[in-house]
Amino acid sequence: MKFKTGEELHAESEADRAKARAKYPLPLRSLVEARETPDDSDLVAYKRALNEVRRSPSPELFRQFAEWIQ
């Protein structure tokens, strides 16, 4: 029996997360991807993405939010 390495387990985990995110349409998916950025415990990528939404709100993104919460 061969055990998986940490790198293999990490790659599988990231692939599973990417597959789960794929169900969201863009631009909502890009916000979710920013929230789940690996090795970003301070959520720098997410904060940057949120600030971009605040600067330039996308009507499409807010429509997707509304559909998602229903």
N, C-alpha and C positions, 0 to 999 in steps of 0.2 A: 504494500500500500504506500503510495506516494502522498506526502502531505504538501499542501500548497504553501508557497512562501508568502511572506508579508506583502511583497510587491504584487503577487498574483491575487491575493485577497483584496488588496486595495483597488487593483484594476477592475476586478469583478464588482466591487461595491460602487465604484464610480460609474461603471457601465449601467448598473441597475438604477442608480440615481438619474443618469441621463435619460434612460428609457422612461422613467416615471415623469420626468420633466417634459418629455416629448408630447405628452397629452395636452399641454397648455399651448395655445396659439401665441405667436409673436404679436405684440411686444411683451405680453405677460410672462412668457417663458424666459425672456432675458432678465426680467426682474427676479424671478425665482432662481435662475442660474447665479445671479449676483449674490443672492442670499445664501446659496449653498457653495460658494467658492471655497475650494479646499485650502487649508492652512491660512484661513483668514478669521481667526478667533475674535479680532477686533471689529469685524464686519466692515472693513474699509471699502470693499467693492460694493457692498449693499448700500452703504451710506452715500457713496458716489452716485449709484444708480437712482436712489431716492431723490437726491438733490437735483439730478438731471430731470426727473419727472416734475419736481417742483418748479424748475426753471422753464420747462417747456412741456406742459401737460398734454398728453396725447388723448384725444377723445376716444380713440380705439381702445386704449388701455383701460380707461374708466368704464367703457361698455363691457369689456371682458371681466373686469372686477365685479360689475353688477351681475353678469351671467354666472360667474363663479360662486358667488355667495348665495344664490337662490337654491 
